[in-house]
Amino acid sequence: MSNNKHIHILLGAALLVSTFSCEQKNETASEEEKLTVAATPKPDNQPDGMAWIPGGKFTMGTNEADAYEAEKPAVDLQVDGFWMDTHEVTNAEFAKFVEETGYVTVAERPIDWEELKKQLPPGTPKPDDSVLVPGSMVFTPPPYQVPLQDISLWWSWVNGASWRHPSGPESDLTGKENHPVVHISYEDATAFAEWAGKRLPTEIEWEFAARGGMNGKRFAWGDELTPNGQYLANTFQGNFPNENLGEDGFVGTSPVKSFAPNTFGLYDMIGNVWELTSDWYDALKFARLAGQAPKLDANMNPCYNPDNPFAQERVIKGGSFLCAANYCVNYRPSARQGQAFDSGTSNVGFRLVKDPENKTLSLK
């Protein structure tokens, strides 16, 4: 491997989400499978573009044998009602925010080596300054099948990649105004949220909303990935990472609302792009909630990811257009990963929530 390629992959390792951990009708749930929804009345004055999520008790996580350990065990929780964006924030919406505020995203700023090295193994040498330039991680499918253990074979650090140039400096947003914005860091998402008068959802809120009133189901719409042969989300069909057959109608991101909404009226909660939440990533979160692992105290790092021990990560949910049956299978409500808090990639976006008056979050 050349020196430059090694440096870019090293740089990308600090910024890359661990993608390896990577009119239609919904199936109707039985009464036993539906969530027990708390009696949280829908407030008046519905915000534009948002749906009311009534809150209630539900089972978060999973006990499925083939699920990732970070999703286990299933725990019973309760969440109060809240408003949620019906779709992911689009390029057009983010462009309006930038136009009005002059905001510059993290991917467009010079890289601060002093900050970056905190997420790398101690003693990592500083790369040449020519490498420390603005950019982001972009999915670059190889021309042939490659080992699935080495994510550097399909992820590349691309100088100049950003929300404006999602595939690199030669790309733009023409025809993608209604696609979800990508290459967004946690800082970028929270800046947009403050401007919009909203906030990022907690992981609990996000999963409750994604389940859409169904409990104990593998997918957001039931137990079959493609009921009656229909694709209900933008995922990867074919042999990951080199052969996306596009059987769902898309290769890459899709316009928001391309698939039917769930019963709460939310689009693309599964697939299209991963969505940021406000929670720090803890691989033992559910084990701690279930009393199977020590609880975190004030002196402990809120982040714990044995696969990426030096990174400070936020939880992302929902999977993306890169989730495939032969790879990550993360197109499930319980799926969760960590995303470096100070970076974005070409398959991570976000949507926001808004509190009604006197709303509080409770865990029971």
N, C-alpha and C positions, 0 to 999 in steps of 0.2 A: 504494500500500500504506500502510495506517495506521501511525503511529509504533509503537503497541503490537505490532501484528503483526510489524513489521520487527524489533523488539527480541526478540520470542519466537523468530523464525526465526533470528536471529543467535545467540541463546543456544542454540538447538537445534543449530545447525551445529557447535558445539564438542562437543556430546554425542552426536550422531547417527552411528551406523554408516553407512558409505557404501553404502547399499543399492542404488545404481545400478551399482557395480563388479562388489544384491540378489539262514477258514483258507486262506492263499495260499502258493504255492510259488515259491521263488527259482530262477532259471535256473542250471543246473549248468555249472561251468567245466571245460574240458579240462585234462589234466595240465599242458600247457604254460602255461596261463593261471593256474594256482594259484600261490600264494606258496610260496617255498621256506621251510618253517617249521623254525626251529632246534629242536634237541632240548632244549627247556627243560621238564623234567618238571613236571607240575601239582603244586603244593604241597598238603599236607594242610590241613585246617581251612579250608575255603572260607568266606569271609565272606558273611553273609546279603546277598542281593540283588546279588551280583557274579558275573561270569563270568571264567574264566581265559582270558587272551589269550596264546597260547604264544610269541609273538615269532618273529623270523626275518628273512630278507632280503626286500625288496620294492622295487618301483619307485614312488617318490613323485612327485607332480606329473604333468604330462602334456605331450605334444608336439602335441596336437590343434590344428589351425590356428585353430579358432574359440574356443579357450579364452582366458581373460584372461592377459595377459603375466605377471602375478604368480604364475601357476601353472607357468611354464615356466623351464627345460627339465625334463624328467623326469630324476630322479637315483636311483641305486641306493643304498639305505640298509639298515641292520640295526638291529633293536630287540630288546631282551631281553623276557622274559615279564613280565606284570603282571596284576593284577586290575582289572576295570572294572565300574562300575555297569551293570546290565542296562538301565536306563532313566534318563531325565533326572530330576533332582531335582524332586519334586512340590511343589505348594502345601502339602499336608498335612505333608510332611517338613520343609519350611522353617518352617512354623508351629510345629512341635515344637521346633526349634532356637531360635526367637525366644522361645517360652514359657519355655524352660529357662535362657536366657542373658540375656534382656532386650535383645538386639541391635537396633539401629536402623539400617536400611539407608541408603545414601547418598541415595537418592531421597526419603527422609523427613526428611533434615536440611536446615537452612538452607544456602543457596548461599554459598560463600566467593568473593567477587568477585576477590580477590587470586590465588586459585588458578585460577579460571575464565579470567581474561584471559591467562594463560600459553598457552592453547590458541587464542587469537584473534589476528588480525593486529595488529602493534604499533600503538598509537594508538587502538585501538577504545575509544570512550567508554563510561563506566559507565552502564548503564541505570538507570532509577528503581528504588528499593528495593522497590517494590510488585511488580516483575517478578522479583526475586531471592528467590523463595519455593520451598519444596520442590515437586518435580514430576518428570516424566519425559516422554520422547517416546512418543507413541501413534500408531499407524497409524489414519488417518482418511480412508477412501476418499471421493473426490469423487463427485458424482452423475452425472458425465459424463466422457468421455474427455479427458485433458489431456496436454500435452507431457511426454514421459518424461525430459526433461532437468532438470526442476525438482522436486526431491524435497520441497520445502516445500509442494507442492500435495497431498501425501498424508501427510505427517508433521507433527504438531503438538505443541508443548510444552503439556502439560496440567498446570496446577497441581493438586497433590493426587494425581496418578497415582503408584502405587507397586505393590509386589508384592501388597499387600492390596487395592488398588483399581486393577486393571489397565487399565481404560478411563477412569479419572478418579474423583473423590471420590464420585460417586453409584453406582459399581459395587462389587461385592464378589466373594467367591470361592464363593458358593453354587452348588453343582453343578460346581465346578471344582477340588475338592479333589485329584483325581487328574490334573489337567493340570500341565504343567511350570511351575514358578515363573518369572516374568519380571520385568523392571525390576530386574535384578540386575547390580551392578557387579563388577569384578574383586575389589575389596576385600571385598564381600559374600560372593562365592563362596569366597574363601580363608578368611574367618572361619568359614563353614559347614564347610569342609574340615577346619580345625583341630579344630573341635568333634567332627567325625565320625571323626577319626583317619585322614584320607585326604588327597589332594591333587588339584589340577587336572592333567589329562593334558598332556603336551607335544604340539605339533602333529604330530610324527612318530608318537607313540603313537596319537593320535586317528585319523590317516588309516590307519595299519595296521589298527586295529580296525574301522574303517568298511568297509574292503574285504572283511573277513570271509573271507579266504582266497582272494580272486580278484585277479588282477593284469592290468593293461592294459585294464580295462573302463571304459567311459564312466560308467556308473552303478554303484552298489554291488551290484546284482543282475545286471548284464549290460549289453548294449549297447542294449537297447530300454527306453524310459521306461515303457511300459505293456505288458509281455509278455502276450499273449493277452487284451488289453484290460483288464488288472487294474492298478489303482493300488497301488503298494507303499510309498507315503509320502504324508504330508500336505503338499501343495504347492498352488499357485494355478492353477486351471483357468479359462480365460476371458480377458477383455481387461483386463490390469492397467493401472491400479490400481482401476478403478471397477466391474468386473463379475466377481466370483468365482462361478463356476457351482456350486462345491462338488461336483463329480462324484466326488471321492474320499470323499465322505461328511461333509466338514467345511468350515466357513468360520471361520477363526481357529484357535486352538490346539485340539488334540484330546487326549483322555485318553492317557496313556502306554500303550504296548503295544496300540495300536489296529490296528497292522499287524504282519505276520509278522516275526520276528527274522531276523538274518543267521546265517551258519553258526557264528559264535562265540556266538550266543545273545543278541545285543544288539538292542534295539528302538529305532526312530526315530533311527538315526544320520544318516539323511537326512530333511530336512523337519521339520515341527512347529515347532521353534525352533532358531536358531543356537546353538552351544555354545562357551563360552569355553575357551580353552587357556591354558597358562602362558607361552607364547612372546610376546615382543614382535613386533609386525608389521613386517616388512621386505619391501617389494615386490620386492627383488632377491635374496631368500633363495636361491632355486634357482639363479639365475645365479651367485651367489657360491659355492655348493656345487659347481657344475660348472666353476668357474674362469673364468667368462665376465664376472665383475665383481669389483672389488677386495674382498678380505675385510675384515670389520670388525675394527678394533683397539680397544684399551681406551679410546682417546681419542675414539672415534666414538659418536654417538648410536645405540643399538641399534634405534631406530625409523626407518623410511624409508617415507613414503607421499607421493608427489608430489601426490596429489589432496587431501591433508589435512596439509600440511607442519607445522602448529603443534601438532598433537595427538600425545599419547603413547598408542599403541594396542597392544592385545593381539590376537592372532589369534583369530578365531572361525571355526568350521567347520560344514559340514553343510547350510547353507541353512535355509529356514523355510517356513511356510505362505504366505509372500508371494513365493516364487520362482515365476516364470511363464515360459512359453515365449516370450512377446513382450517379456520384460524381462531379468532377470538370469541365468536358467538356472543358478543356483548349487546345484541339487540333485544335485551330483556330489561324490565323495570328494576330488577334487583342488581343489575350489573353496575359496577362502580370502578373508577380508576383515579389515580392521582395525576394532576397536571401541575407542572412547575408554576408557581404563582406569578412569576415575572415574565412569562412567555406565552406565545400562542402557536398554533400549527394550522395547517390548511384544512383540518377537519374538526376544529373546535370553535363553537360560537356560544350564544347565550340567549336567554329570555328572562324577563323580569316579573316580579310580583309586587303587589301593593297591599298594604294593610288597611282594613276598615278601621273605623274609630274604635278605640278600646279593645283592640285585638291583642291577645297574648298567645304565645306558643307554649303548649304544655306537653310533657312526656309522661305517660303513665304505663 
